[in-house]
Amino acid sequence: MVCQTIDDLVHAVEKSYHDLSSKMLGKTFGTLQRVVQAVVEANGNNGYKIPRSKDKDDDMANLEQLDRRIEESRLDELSELVNIIAV
């Protein structure tokens, strides 16, 4: 998908987010957190190695956080539907 506007970009990101499995998203966010930590420890320098996950507990915690966030989103959608029906 070629993005020519900010709205196109937002749509593409949202579509990609919804197309990925929660397991893959959890792994991706876990990697992002480890990379951000490595960059901070390297004082913003580019000379760092992408850290590998050696702690399965951290990965599981990240997946649980993602699942909670997805459930919150579903509850928000359900709440909106109930409000529409109630009107």
N, CA, C and O atoms as a Maestro MAE file, in Angstrom:
{
 s_m_m2io_version
 :::
 2.0.0
}

f_m_ct {
 s_m_title
 :::
 protein
 m_atom[348] {
  # First column is atom index #
  i_m_mmod_type
  r_m_x_coord
  r_m_y_coord
  r_m_z_coord
  i_m_residue_number
  s_m_chain_name
  s_m_pdb_residue_name
  s_m_pdb_atom_name
  i_m_atomic_number
  :::
  1 25 0.849 -1.171 0.000 1 A "MET " " N  " 7
  2 3 0.000 0.000 0.000 1 A "MET " " CA " 6
  3 2 0.896 1.237 0.000 1 A "MET " " C  " 6
  4 15 1.766 1.383 0.859 1 A "MET " " O  " 8
  5 25 0.680 2.111 -0.957 2 A "VAL " " N  " 7
  6 3 1.427 3.357 -1.047 2 A "VAL " " CA " 6
  7 2 0.662 4.429 -0.278 2 A "VAL " " C  " 6
  8 15 -0.533 4.630 -0.491 2 A "VAL " " O  " 8
  9 25 1.357 5.101 0.602 3 A "CYS " " N  " 7
  10 3 0.738 6.147 1.424 3 A "CYS " " CA " 6
  11 2 1.147 7.512 0.889 3 A "CYS " " C  " 6
  12 15 2.331 7.842 0.823 3 A "CYS " " O  " 8
  13 25 0.151 8.292 0.513 4 A "GLN " " N  " 7
  14 3 0.427 9.625 -0.006 4 A "GLN " " CA " 6
  15 2 0.013 10.718 0.966 4 A "GLN " " C  " 6
  16 15 0.405 11.874 0.810 4 A "GLN " " O  " 8
  17 25 -0.773 10.357 1.961 5 A "THR " " N  " 7
  18 3 -1.210 11.334 2.960 5 A "THR " " CA " 6
  19 2 -1.051 10.732 4.352 5 A "THR " " C  " 6
  20 15 -0.827 9.531 4.502 5 A "THR " " O  " 8
  21 25 -1.168 11.576 5.356 6 A "ILE " " N  " 7
  22 3 -1.112 11.104 6.743 6 A "ILE " " CA " 6
  23 2 -2.259 10.136 7.007 6 A "ILE " " C  " 6
  24 15 -2.076 9.126 7.686 6 A "ILE " " O  " 8
  25 25 -3.443 10.439 6.471 7 A "ASP " " N  " 7
  26 3 -4.594 9.546 6.657 7 A "ASP " " CA " 6
  27 2 -4.327 8.171 6.052 7 A "ASP " " C  " 6
  28 15 -4.707 7.153 6.631 7 A "ASP " " O  " 8
  29 25 -3.672 8.135 4.884 8 A "ASP " " N  " 7
  30 3 -3.304 6.856 4.271 8 A "ASP " " CA " 6
  31 2 -2.358 6.078 5.175 8 A "ASP " " C  " 6
  32 15 -2.502 4.868 5.346 8 A "ASP " " O  " 8
  33 25 -1.395 6.780 5.751 9 A "LEU " " N  " 7
  34 3 -0.427 6.142 6.639 9 A "LEU " " CA " 6
  35 2 -1.116 5.585 7.883 9 A "LEU " " C  " 6
  36 15 -0.855 4.451 8.285 9 A "LEU " " O  " 8
  37 25 -1.990 6.379 8.488 10 A "VAL " " N  " 7
  38 3 -2.717 5.925 9.679 10 A "VAL " " CA " 6
  39 2 -3.543 4.694 9.344 10 A "VAL " " C  " 6
  40 15 -3.556 3.729 10.109 10 A "VAL " " O  " 8
  41 25 -4.230 4.716 8.213 11 A "HIS " " N  " 7
  42 3 -5.040 3.572 7.794 11 A "HIS " " CA " 6
  43 2 -4.165 2.331 7.591 11 A "HIS " " C  " 6
  44 15 -4.536 1.236 8.013 11 A "HIS " " O  " 8
  45 25 -3.015 2.498 6.952 12 A "ALA " " N  " 7
  46 3 -2.115 1.371 6.699 12 A "ALA " " CA " 6
  47 2 -1.594 0.772 8.005 12 A "ALA " " C  " 6
  48 15 -1.507 -0.449 8.139 12 A "ALA " " O  " 8
  49 25 -1.250 1.623 8.956 13 A "VAL " " N  " 7
  50 3 -0.756 1.139 10.252 13 A "VAL " " CA " 6
  51 2 -1.867 0.403 10.994 13 A "VAL " " C  " 6
  52 15 -1.636 -0.672 11.548 13 A "VAL " " O  " 8
  53 25 -3.066 0.971 11.007 14 A "GLU " " N  " 7
  54 3 -4.188 0.314 11.687 14 A "GLU " " CA " 6
  55 2 -4.501 -1.036 11.050 14 A "GLU " " C  " 6
  56 15 -4.758 -2.012 11.754 14 A "GLU " " O  " 8
  57 25 -4.479 -1.094 9.721 15 A "LYS " " N  " 7
  58 3 -4.750 -2.350 9.024 15 A "LYS " " CA " 6
  59 2 -3.687 -3.388 9.363 15 A "LYS " " C  " 6
  60 15 -4.011 -4.543 9.639 15 A "LYS " " O  " 8
  61 25 -2.431 -2.983 9.343 16 A "SER " " N  " 7
  62 3 -1.344 -3.908 9.671 16 A "SER " " CA " 6
  63 2 -1.468 -4.408 11.100 16 A "SER " " C  " 6
  64 15 -1.246 -5.587 11.376 16 A "SER " " O  " 8
  65 25 -1.821 -3.508 12.008 17 A "TYR " " N  " 7
  66 3 -1.991 -3.873 13.420 17 A "TYR " " CA " 6
  67 2 -3.069 -4.940 13.566 17 A "TYR " " C  " 6
  68 15 -2.885 -5.921 14.287 17 A "TYR " " O  " 8
  69 25 -4.187 -4.749 12.886 18 A "HIS " " N  " 7
  70 3 -5.295 -5.696 13.001 18 A "HIS " " CA " 6
  71 2 -5.005 -7.008 12.283 18 A "HIS " " C  " 6
  72 15 -5.559 -8.044 12.649 18 A "HIS " " O  " 8
  73 25 -4.146 -6.980 11.270 19 A "ASP " " N  " 7
  74 3 -3.823 -8.191 10.516 19 A "ASP " " CA " 6
  75 2 -2.848 -9.105 11.251 19 A "ASP " " C  " 6
  76 15 -2.829 -10.311 11.002 19 A "ASP " " O  " 8
  77 25 -2.043 -8.554 12.147 20 A "LEU " " N  " 7
  78 3 -1.055 -9.362 12.865 20 A "LEU " " CA " 6
  79 2 -1.690 -10.094 14.039 20 A "LEU " " C  " 6
  80 15 -2.638 -9.605 14.653 20 A "LEU " " O  " 8
  81 25 -1.157 -11.267 14.338 21 A "SER " " N  " 7
  82 3 -1.644 -12.023 15.493 21 A "SER " " CA " 6
  83 2 -1.152 -11.366 16.781 21 A "SER " " C  " 6
  84 15 -0.142 -10.663 16.786 21 A "SER " " O  " 8
  85 25 -1.877 -11.604 17.867 22 A "SER " " N  " 7
  86 3 -1.470 -11.018 19.150 22 A "SER " " CA " 6
  87 2 -0.115 -11.562 19.591 22 A "SER " " C  " 6
  88 15 0.646 -10.862 20.259 22 A "SER " " O  " 8
  89 25 0.190 -12.800 19.223 23 A "LYS " " N  " 7
  90 3 1.491 -13.380 19.579 23 A "LYS " " CA " 6
  91 2 2.625 -12.612 18.891 23 A "LYS " " C  " 6
  92 15 3.633 -12.285 19.517 23 A "LYS " " O  " 8
  93 25 2.450 -12.328 17.599 24 A "MET " " N  " 7
  94 3 3.478 -11.594 16.858 24 A "MET " " CA " 6
  95 2 3.599 -10.164 17.374 24 A "MET " " C  " 6
  96 15 4.707 -9.643 17.502 24 A "MET " " O  " 8
  97 25 2.469 -9.530 17.670 25 A "LEU " " N  " 7
  98 3 2.513 -8.175 18.215 25 A "LEU " " CA " 6
  99 2 3.229 -8.154 19.559 25 A "LEU " " C  " 6
  100 15 4.004 -7.239 19.838 25 A "LEU " " O  " 8
  101 25 2.972 -9.150 20.384 26 A "GLY " " N  " 7
  102 3 3.646 -9.232 21.680 26 A "GLY " " CA " 6
  103 2 5.150 -9.351 21.527 26 A "GLY " " C  " 6
  104 15 5.911 -8.695 22.238 26 A "GLY " " O  " 8
  105 25 5.572 -10.188 20.599 27 A "LYS " " N  " 7
  106 3 7.011 -10.340 20.346 27 A "LYS " " CA " 6
  107 2 7.610 -9.031 19.830 27 A "LYS " " C  " 6
  108 15 8.705 -8.635 20.227 27 A "LYS " " O  " 8
  109 25 6.872 -8.371 18.939 28 A "THR " " N  " 7
  110 3 7.355 -7.114 18.366 28 A "THR " " CA " 6
  111 2 7.513 -6.042 19.433 28 A "THR " " C  " 6
  112 15 8.529 -5.348 19.475 28 A "THR " " O  " 8
  113 25 6.503 -5.905 20.302 29 A "PHE " " N  " 7
  114 3 6.591 -4.909 21.369 29 A "PHE " " CA " 6
  115 2 7.692 -5.267 22.363 29 A "PHE " " C  " 6
  116 15 8.357 -4.379 22.896 29 A "PHE " " O  " 8
  117 25 7.886 -6.558 22.615 30 A "GLY " " N  " 7
  118 3 8.973 -6.981 23.499 30 A "GLY " " CA " 6
  119 2 10.329 -6.595 22.927 30 A "GLY " " C  " 6
  120 15 11.201 -6.102 23.642 30 A "GLY " " O  " 8
  121 25 10.496 -6.826 21.621 31 A "THR " " N  " 7
  122 3 11.744 -6.445 20.957 31 A "THR " " CA " 6
  123 2 11.935 -4.932 21.001 31 A "THR " " C  " 6
  124 15 13.036 -4.449 21.265 31 A "THR " " O  " 8
  125 25 10.871 -4.192 20.744 32 A "LEU " " N  " 7
  126 3 10.954 -2.728 20.795 32 A "LEU " " CA " 6
  127 2 11.409 -2.253 22.169 32 A "LEU " " C  " 6
  128 15 12.267 -1.376 22.266 32 A "LEU " " O  " 8
  129 25 10.851 -2.815 23.220 33 A "GLN " " N  " 7
  130 3 11.242 -2.422 24.576 33 A "GLN " " CA " 6
  131 2 12.718 -2.716 24.834 33 A "GLN " " C  " 6
  132 15 13.420 -1.899 25.430 33 A "GLN " " O  " 8
  133 25 13.187 -3.878 24.385 34 A "ARG " " N  " 7
  134 3 14.597 -4.229 24.595 34 A "ARG " " CA " 6
  135 2 15.523 -3.319 23.784 34 A "ARG " " C  " 6
  136 15 16.592 -2.939 24.264 34 A "ARG " " O  " 8
  137 25 15.120 -2.969 22.561 35 A "VAL " " N  " 7
  138 3 15.943 -2.085 21.728 35 A "VAL " " CA " 6
  139 2 16.002 -0.684 22.334 35 A "VAL " " C  " 6
  140 15 17.071 -0.075 22.385 35 A "VAL " " O  " 8
  141 25 14.865 -0.174 22.791 36 A "VAL " " N  " 7
  142 3 14.853 1.150 23.421 36 A "VAL " " CA " 6
  143 2 15.773 1.148 24.632 36 A "VAL " " C  " 6
  144 15 16.530 2.096 24.838 36 A "VAL " " O  " 8
  145 25 15.713 0.089 25.437 37 A "GLN " " N  " 7
  146 3 16.590 -0.005 26.606 37 A "GLN " " CA " 6
  147 2 18.063 -0.031 26.183 37 A "GLN " " C  " 6
  148 15 18.901 0.607 26.819 37 A "GLN " " O  " 8
  149 25 18.380 -0.768 25.111 38 A "ALA " " N  " 7
  150 3 19.761 -0.832 24.627 38 A "ALA " " CA " 6
  151 2 20.231 0.531 24.131 38 A "ALA " " C  " 6
  152 15 21.377 0.911 24.369 38 A "ALA " " O  " 8
  153 25 19.367 1.267 23.450 39 A "VAL " " N  " 7
  154 3 19.721 2.603 22.956 39 A "VAL " " CA " 6
  155 2 19.965 3.548 24.125 39 A "VAL " " C  " 6
  156 15 20.914 4.332 24.104 39 A "VAL " " O  " 8
  157 25 19.116 3.477 25.141 40 A "VAL " " N  " 7
  158 3 19.295 4.326 26.326 40 A "VAL " " CA " 6
  159 2 20.621 4.003 27.000 40 A "VAL " " C  " 6
  160 15 21.364 4.907 27.382 40 A "VAL " " O  " 8
  161 25 20.916 2.714 27.146 41 A "GLU " " N  " 7
  162 3 22.175 2.305 27.781 41 A "GLU " " CA " 6
  163 2 23.385 2.727 26.953 41 A "GLU " " C  " 6
  164 15 24.466 2.948 27.500 41 A "GLU " " O  " 8
  165 25 23.205 2.843 25.616 42 A "ALA " " N  " 7
  166 3 24.299 3.269 24.734 42 A "ALA " " CA " 6
  167 2 24.316 4.786 24.568 42 A "ALA " " C  " 6
  168 15 25.001 5.311 23.690 42 A "ALA " " O  " 8
  169 25 23.558 5.492 25.417 43 A "ASN " " N  " 7
  170 3 23.480 6.955 25.366 43 A "ASN " " CA " 6
  171 2 23.083 7.474 23.990 43 A "ASN " " C  " 6
  172 15 23.590 8.500 23.537 43 A "ASN " " O  " 8
  173 25 22.178 6.764 23.327 44 A "GLY " " N  " 7
  174 3 21.687 7.191 22.024 44 A "GLY " " CA " 6
  175 2 22.604 6.843 20.874 44 A "GLY " " C  " 6
  176 15 22.284 7.127 19.719 44 A "GLY " " O  " 8
  177 25 23.739 6.232 21.169 45 A "ASN " " N  " 7
  178 3 24.696 5.853 20.139 45 A "ASN " " CA " 6
  179 2 24.117 4.726 19.292 45 A "ASN " " C  " 6
  180 15 23.313 3.928 19.773 45 A "ASN " " O  " 8
  181 25 24.522 4.668 18.049 46 A "ASN " " N  " 7
  182 3 24.050 3.638 17.136 46 A "ASN " " CA " 6
  183 2 24.793 2.317 17.315 46 A "ASN " " C  " 6
  184 15 24.408 1.316 16.710 46 A "ASN " " O  " 8
  185 25 25.831 2.290 18.118 47 A "GLY " " N  " 7
  186 3 26.670 1.104 18.256 47 A "GLY " " CA " 6
  187 2 26.162 0.127 19.301 47 A "GLY " " C  " 6
  188 15 26.828 -0.098 20.311 47 A "GLY " " O  " 8
  189 25 25.027 -0.439 19.081 48 A "TYR " " N  " 7
  190 3 24.483 -1.438 20.007 48 A "TYR " " CA " 6
  191 2 23.997 -2.627 19.192 48 A "TYR " " C  " 6
  192 15 23.683 -2.500 18.009 48 A "TYR " " O  " 8
  193 25 23.941 -3.768 19.834 49 A "LYS " " N  " 7
  194 3 23.408 -4.958 19.186 49 A "LYS " " CA " 6
  195 2 21.950 -5.117 19.596 49 A "LYS " " C  " 6
  196 15 21.576 -4.827 20.732 49 A "LYS " " O  " 8
  197 25 21.138 -5.580 18.658 50 A "ILE " " N  " 7
  198 3 19.735 -5.819 18.991 50 A "ILE " " CA " 6
  199 2 19.680 -6.950 20.008 50 A "ILE " " C  " 6
  200 15 20.114 -8.067 19.727 50 A "ILE " " O  " 8
  201 25 19.150 -6.660 21.181 51 A "PRO " " N  " 7
  202 3 19.127 -7.673 22.237 51 A "PRO " " CA " 6
  203 2 18.141 -8.794 21.928 51 A "PRO " " C  " 6
  204 15 17.074 -8.574 21.355 51 A "PRO " " O  " 8
  205 25 18.524 -9.979 22.319 52 A "ARG " " N  " 7
  206 3 17.666 -11.155 22.159 52 A "ARG " " CA " 6
  207 2 16.930 -11.412 23.458 52 A "ARG " " C  " 6
  208 15 17.429 -11.113 24.543 52 A "ARG " " O  " 8
  209 25 15.762 -11.958 23.336 53 A "SER " " N  " 7
  210 3 14.982 -12.280 24.530 53 A "SER " " CA " 6
  211 2 15.465 -13.600 25.106 53 A "SER " " C  " 6
  212 15 15.386 -14.645 24.461 53 A "SER " " O  " 8
  213 25 15.963 -13.534 26.325 54 A "LYS " " N  " 7
  214 3 16.374 -14.748 27.022 54 A "LYS " " CA " 6
  215 2 15.419 -15.047 28.163 54 A "LYS " " C  " 6
  216 15 15.486 -16.105 28.789 54 A "LYS " " O  " 8
  217 25 14.540 -14.111 28.421 55 A "ASP " " N  " 7
  218 3 13.637 -14.255 29.553 55 A "ASP " " CA " 6
  219 2 12.214 -14.466 29.050 55 A "ASP " " C  " 6
  220 15 11.539 -13.517 28.652 55 A "ASP " " O  " 8
  221 25 11.770 -15.710 29.072 56 A "LYS " " N  " 7
  222 3 10.424 -16.039 28.594 56 A "LYS " " CA " 6
  223 2 9.356 -15.401 29.473 56 A "LYS " " C  " 6
  224 15 8.256 -15.115 29.000 56 A "LYS " " O  " 8
  225 25 9.666 -15.173 30.750 57 A "ASP " " N  " 7
  226 3 8.693 -14.537 31.637 57 A "ASP " " CA " 6
  227 2 8.376 -13.124 31.161 57 A "ASP " " C  " 6
  228 15 7.219 -12.703 31.188 57 A "ASP " " O  " 8
  229 25 9.405 -12.386 30.723 58 A "ASP " " N  " 7
  230 3 9.177 -11.040 30.191 58 A "ASP " " CA " 6
  231 2 8.301 -11.095 28.943 58 A "ASP " " C  " 6
  232 15 7.397 -10.277 28.770 58 A "ASP " " O  " 8
  233 25 8.580 -12.069 28.076 59 A "ASP " " N  " 7
  234 3 7.782 -12.205 26.860 59 A "ASP " " CA " 6
  235 2 6.329 -12.518 27.191 59 A "ASP " " C  " 6
  236 15 5.416 -11.976 26.568 59 A "ASP " " O  " 8
  237 25 6.114 -13.385 28.163 60 A "MET " " N  " 7
  238 3 4.748 -13.727 28.559 60 A "MET " " CA " 6
  239 2 4.046 -12.515 29.166 60 A "MET " " C  " 6
  240 15 2.862 -12.294 28.911 60 A "MET " " O  " 8
  241 25 4.759 -11.734 29.960 61 A "ALA " " N  " 7
  242 3 4.168 -10.528 30.553 61 A "ALA " " CA " 6
  243 2 3.770 -9.541 29.460 61 A "ALA " " C  " 6
  244 15 2.719 -8.907 29.540 61 A "ALA " " O  " 8
  245 25 4.620 -9.415 28.435 62 A "ASN " " N  " 7
  246 3 4.294 -8.527 27.319 62 A "ASN " " CA " 6
  247 2 3.047 -9.001 26.584 62 A "ASN " " C  " 6
  248 15 2.199 -8.192 26.207 62 A "ASN " " O  " 8
  249 25 2.935 -10.310 26.380 63 A "LEU " " N  " 7
  250 3 1.753 -10.846 25.715 63 A "LEU " " CA " 6
  251 2 0.495 -10.607 26.540 63 A "LEU " " C  " 6
  252 15 -0.558 -10.275 25.996 63 A "LEU " " O  " 8
  253 25 0.608 -10.776 27.850 64 A "GLU " " N  " 7
  254 3 -0.543 -10.545 28.718 64 A "GLU " " CA " 6
  255 2 -0.968 -9.079 28.672 64 A "GLU " " C  " 6
  256 15 -2.161 -8.775 28.656 64 A "GLU " " O  " 8
  257 25 0.012 -8.170 28.650 65 A "GLN " " N  " 7
  258 3 -0.305 -6.737 28.545 65 A "GLN " " CA " 6
  259 2 -1.036 -6.447 27.239 65 A "GLN " " C  " 6
  260 15 -2.014 -5.700 27.218 65 A "GLN " " O  " 8
  261 25 -0.559 -7.036 26.166 66 A "LEU " " N  " 7
  262 3 -1.179 -6.824 24.867 66 A "LEU " " CA " 6
  263 2 -2.602 -7.371 24.865 66 A "LEU " " C  " 6
  264 15 -3.512 -6.722 24.351 66 A "LEU " " O  " 8
  265 25 -2.801 -8.555 25.433 67 A "ASP " " N  " 7
  266 3 -4.140 -9.130 25.502 67 A "ASP " " CA " 6
  267 2 -5.082 -8.231 26.287 67 A "ASP " " C  " 6
  268 15 -6.234 -8.050 25.894 67 A "ASP " " O  " 8
  269 25 -4.605 -7.665 27.393 68 A "ARG " " N  " 7
  270 3 -5.436 -6.759 28.186 68 A "ARG " " CA " 6
  271 2 -5.821 -5.526 27.374 68 A "ARG " " C  " 6
  272 15 -6.961 -5.063 27.423 68 A "ARG " " O  " 8
  273 25 -4.851 -5.006 26.629 69 A "ARG " " N  " 7
  274 3 -5.112 -3.819 25.821 69 A "ARG " " CA " 6
  275 2 -6.140 -4.122 24.734 69 A "ARG " " C  " 6
  276 15 -7.011 -3.300 24.451 69 A "ARG " " O  " 8
  277 25 -6.036 -5.299 24.130 70 A "ILE " " N  " 7
  278 3 -6.996 -5.693 23.103 70 A "ILE " " CA " 6
  279 2 -8.382 -5.841 23.722 70 A "ILE " " C  " 6
  280 15 -9.374 -5.408 23.136 70 A "ILE " " O  " 8
  281 25 -8.454 -6.452 24.904 71 A "GLU " " N  " 7
  282 3 -9.739 -6.606 25.583 71 A "GLU " " CA " 6
  283 2 -10.339 -5.243 25.929 71 A "GLU " " C  " 6
  284 15 -11.548 -5.052 25.797 71 A "GLU " " O  " 8
  285 25 -9.513 -4.299 26.368 72 A "GLU " " N  " 7
  286 3 -10.004 -2.953 26.668 72 A "GLU " " CA " 6
  287 2 -10.610 -2.323 25.419 72 A "GLU " " C  " 6
  288 15 -11.652 -1.671 25.487 72 A "GLU " " O  " 8
  289 25 -9.958 -2.520 24.286 73 A "SER " " N  " 7
  290 3 -10.457 -1.979 23.028 73 A "SER " " CA " 6
  291 2 -11.808 -2.600 22.685 73 A "SER " " C  " 6
  292 15 -12.724 -1.906 22.243 73 A "SER " " O  " 8
  293 25 -11.926 -3.900 22.888 74 A "ARG " " N  " 7
  294 3 -13.196 -4.581 22.609 74 A "ARG " " CA " 6
  295 2 -14.292 -4.074 23.540 74 A "ARG " " C  " 6
  296 15 -15.430 -3.885 23.109 74 A "ARG " " O  " 8
  297 25 -13.964 -3.855 24.800 75 A "LEU " " N  " 7
  298 3 -14.951 -3.335 25.745 75 A "LEU " " CA " 6
  299 2 -15.400 -1.932 25.353 75 A "LEU " " C  " 6
  300 15 -16.580 -1.598 25.468 75 A "LEU " " O  " 8
  301 25 -14.458 -1.111 24.890 76 A "ASP " " N  " 7
  302 3 -14.813 0.237 24.433 76 A "ASP " " CA " 6
  303 2 -15.785 0.168 23.255 76 A "ASP " " C  " 6
  304 15 -16.762 0.915 23.200 76 A "ASP " " O  " 8
  305 25 -15.506 -0.738 22.311 77 A "GLU " " N  " 7
  306 3 -16.390 -0.892 21.156 77 A "GLU " " CA " 6
  307 2 -17.775 -1.364 21.593 77 A "GLU " " C  " 6
  308 15 -18.788 -0.868 21.101 77 A "GLU " " O  " 8
  309 25 -17.815 -2.319 22.513 78 A "LEU " " N  " 7
  310 3 -19.088 -2.833 23.019 78 A "LEU " " CA " 6
  311 2 -19.864 -1.733 23.732 78 A "LEU " " C  " 6
  312 15 -21.079 -1.616 23.568 78 A "LEU " " O  " 8
  313 25 -19.170 -0.938 24.516 79 A "SER " " N  " 7
  314 3 -19.807 0.167 25.225 79 A "SER " " CA " 6
  315 2 -20.423 1.163 24.244 79 A "SER " " C  " 6
  316 15 -21.533 1.648 24.460 79 A "SER " " O  " 8
  317 25 -19.705 1.464 23.175 80 A "GLU " " N  " 7
  318 3 -20.228 2.374 22.156 80 A "GLU " " CA " 6
  319 2 -21.485 1.801 21.511 80 A "GLU " " C  " 6
  320 15 -22.451 2.525 21.272 80 A "GLU " " O  " 8
  321 25 -21.470 0.489 21.228 81 A "LEU " " N  " 7
  322 3 -22.645 -0.140 20.631 81 A "LEU " " CA " 6
  323 2 -23.841 -0.088 21.572 81 A "LEU " " C  " 6
  324 15 -24.959 0.195 21.140 81 A "LEU " " O  " 8
  325 25 -23.615 -0.359 22.849 82 A "VAL " " N  " 7
  326 3 -24.693 -0.310 23.834 82 A "VAL " " CA " 6
  327 2 -25.254 1.101 23.929 82 A "VAL " " C  " 6
  328 15 -26.469 1.281 24.009 82 A "VAL " " O  " 8
  329 25 -24.389 2.091 23.919 83 A "ASN " " N  " 7
  330 3 -24.845 3.483 23.974 83 A "ASN " " CA " 6
  331 2 -25.677 3.851 22.748 83 A "ASN " " C  " 6
  332 15 -26.663 4.580 22.858 83 A "ASN " " O  " 8
  333 25 -25.283 3.351 21.596 84 A "ILE " " N  " 7
  334 3 -26.043 3.620 20.368 84 A "ILE " " CA " 6
  335 2 -27.425 2.980 20.455 84 A "ILE " " C  " 6
  336 15 -28.426 3.597 20.090 84 A "ILE " " O  " 8
  337 25 -27.473 1.742 20.940 85 A "ILE " " N  " 7
  338 3 -28.744 1.023 21.052 85 A "ILE " " CA " 6
  339 2 -29.646 1.683 22.088 85 A "ILE " " C  " 6
  340 15 -30.861 1.741 21.902 85 A "ILE " " O  " 8
  341 25 -29.068 2.176 23.167 86 A "ALA " " N  " 7
  342 3 -29.845 2.780 24.251 86 A "ALA " " CA " 6
  343 2 -30.490 4.095 23.840 86 A "ALA " " C  " 6
  344 15 -31.471 4.519 24.450 86 A "ALA " " O  " 8
  345 25 -29.954 4.739 22.822 87 A "VAL " " N  " 7
  346 3 -30.480 6.050 22.403 87 A "VAL " " CA " 6
  347 2 -31.706 5.921 21.591 87 A "VAL " " C  " 6
  348 15 -32.270 6.927 21.161 87 A "VAL " " O  " 8
  :::
 }
 m_bond[347] {
  # First column is bond index #
  i_m_from
  i_m_to
  i_m_order
  :::
  1 1 2 1
  2 2 3 1
  3 3 4 2
  4 3 5 1
  5 5 6 1
  6 6 7 1
  7 7 8 2
  8 7 9 1
  9 9 10 1
  10 10 11 1
  11 11 12 2
  12 11 13 1
  13 13 14 1
  14 14 15 1
  15 15 16 2
  16 15 17 1
  17 17 18 1
  18 18 19 1
  19 19 20 2
  20 19 21 1
  21 21 22 1
  22 22 23 1
  23 23 24 2
  24 23 25 1
  25 25 26 1
  26 26 27 1
  27 27 28 2
  28 27 29 1
  29 29 30 1
  30 30 31 1
  31 31 32 2
  32 31 33 1
  33 33 34 1
  34 34 35 1
  35 35 36 2
  36 35 37 1
  37 37 38 1
  38 38 39 1
  39 39 40 2
  40 39 41 1
  41 41 42 1
  42 42 43 1
  43 43 44 2
  44 43 45 1
  45 45 46 1
  46 46 47 1
  47 47 48 2
  48 47 49 1
  49 49 50 1
  50 50 51 1
  51 51 52 2
  52 51 53 1
  53 53 54 1
  54 54 55 1
  55 55 56 2
  56 55 57 1
  57 57 58 1
  58 58 59 1
  59 59 60 2
  60 59 61 1
  61 61 62 1
  62 62 63 1
  63 63 64 2
  64 63 65 1
  65 65 66 1
  66 66 67 1
  67 67 68 2
  68 67 69 1
  69 69 70 1
  70 70 71 1
  71 71 72 2
  72 71 73 1
  73 73 74 1
  74 74 75 1
  75 75 76 2
  76 75 77 1
  77 77 78 1
  78 78 79 1
  79 79 80 2
  80 79 81 1
  81 81 82 1
  82 82 83 1
  83 83 84 2
  84 83 85 1
  85 85 86 1
  86 86 87 1
  87 87 88 2
  88 87 89 1
  89 89 90 1
  90 90 91 1
  91 91 92 2
  92 91 93 1
  93 93 94 1
  94 94 95 1
  95 95 96 2
  96 95 97 1
  97 97 98 1
  98 98 99 1
  99 99 100 2
  100 99 101 1
  101 101 102 1
  102 102 103 1
  103 103 104 2
  104 103 105 1
  105 105 106 1
  106 106 107 1
  107 107 108 2
  108 107 109 1
  109 109 110 1
  110 110 111 1
  111 111 112 2
  112 111 113 1
  113 113 114 1
  114 114 115 1
  115 115 116 2
  116 115 117 1
  117 117 118 1
  118 118 119 1
  119 119 120 2
  120 119 121 1
  121 121 122 1
  122 122 123 1
  123 123 124 2
  124 123 125 1
  125 125 126 1
  126 126 127 1
  127 127 128 2
  128 127 129 1
  129 129 130 1
  130 130 131 1
  131 131 132 2
  132 131 133 1
  133 133 134 1
  134 134 135 1
  135 135 136 2
  136 135 137 1
  137 137 138 1
  138 138 139 1
  139 139 140 2
  140 139 141 1
  141 141 142 1
  142 142 143 1
  143 143 144 2
  144 143 145 1
  145 145 146 1
  146 146 147 1
  147 147 148 2
  148 147 149 1
  149 149 150 1
  150 150 151 1
  151 151 152 2
  152 151 153 1
  153 153 154 1
  154 154 155 1
  155 155 156 2
  156 155 157 1
  157 157 158 1
  158 158 159 1
  159 159 160 2
  160 159 161 1
  161 161 162 1
  162 162 163 1
  163 163 164 2
  164 163 165 1
  165 165 166 1
  166 166 167 1
  167 167 168 2
  168 167 169 1
  169 169 170 1
  170 170 171 1
  171 171 172 2
  172 171 173 1
  173 173 174 1
  174 174 175 1
  175 175 176 2
  176 175 177 1
  177 177 178 1
  178 178 179 1
  179 179 180 2
  180 179 181 1
  181 181 182 1
  182 182 183 1
  183 183 184 2
  184 183 185 1
  185 185 186 1
  186 186 187 1
  187 187 188 2
  188 187 189 1
  189 189 190 1
  190 190 191 1
  191 191 192 2
  192 191 193 1
  193 193 194 1
  194 194 195 1
  195 195 196 2
  196 195 197 1
  197 197 198 1
  198 198 199 1
  199 199 200 2
  200 199 201 1
  201 201 202 1
  202 202 203 1
  203 203 204 2
  204 203 205 1
  205 205 206 1
  206 206 207 1
  207 207 208 2
  208 207 209 1
  209 209 210 1
  210 210 211 1
  211 211 212 2
  212 211 213 1
  213 213 214 1
  214 214 215 1
  215 215 216 2
  216 215 217 1
  217 217 218 1
  218 218 219 1
  219 219 220 2
  220 219 221 1
  221 221 222 1
  222 222 223 1
  223 223 224 2
  224 223 225 1
  225 225 226 1
  226 226 227 1
  227 227 228 2
  228 227 229 1
  229 229 230 1
  230 230 231 1
  231 231 232 2
  232 231 233 1
  233 233 234 1
  234 234 235 1
  235 235 236 2
  236 235 237 1
  237 237 238 1
  238 238 239 1
  239 239 240 2
  240 239 241 1
  241 241 242 1
  242 242 243 1
  243 243 244 2
  244 243 245 1
  245 245 246 1
  246 246 247 1
  247 247 248 2
  248 247 249 1
  249 249 250 1
  250 250 251 1
  251 251 252 2
  252 251 253 1
  253 253 254 1
  254 254 255 1
  255 255 256 2
  256 255 257 1
  257 257 258 1
  258 258 259 1
  259 259 260 2
  260 259 261 1
  261 261 262 1
  262 262 263 1
  263 263 264 2
  264 263 265 1
  265 265 266 1
  266 266 267 1
  267 267 268 2
  268 267 269 1
  269 269 270 1
  270 270 271 1
  271 271 272 2
  272 271 273 1
  273 273 274 1
  274 274 275 1
  275 275 276 2
  276 275 277 1
  277 277 278 1
  278 278 279 1
  279 279 280 2
  280 279 281 1
  281 281 282 1
  282 282 283 1
  283 283 284 2
  284 283 285 1
  285 285 286 1
  286 286 287 1
  287 287 288 2
  288 287 289 1
  289 289 290 1
  290 290 291 1
  291 291 292 2
  292 291 293 1
  293 293 294 1
  294 294 295 1
  295 295 296 2
  296 295 297 1
  297 297 298 1
  298 298 299 1
  299 299 300 2
  300 299 301 1
  301 301 302 1
  302 302 303 1
  303 303 304 2
  304 303 305 1
  305 305 306 1
  306 306 307 1
  307 307 308 2
  308 307 309 1
  309 309 310 1
  310 310 311 1
  311 311 312 2
  312 311 313 1
  313 313 314 1
  314 314 315 1
  315 315 316 2
  316 315 317 1
  317 317 318 1
  318 318 319 1
  319 319 320 2
  320 319 321 1
  321 321 322 1
  322 322 323 1
  323 323 324 2
  324 323 325 1
  325 325 326 1
  326 326 327 1
  327 327 328 2
  328 327 329 1
  329 329 330 1
  330 330 331 1
  331 331 332 2
  332 331 333 1
  333 333 334 1
  334 334 335 1
  335 335 336 2
  336 335 337 1
  337 337 338 1
  338 338 339 1
  339 339 340 2
  340 339 341 1
  341 341 342 1
  342 342 343 1
  343 343 344 2
  344 343 345 1
  345 345 346 1
  346 346 347 1
  347 347 348 2
  :::
 }
}
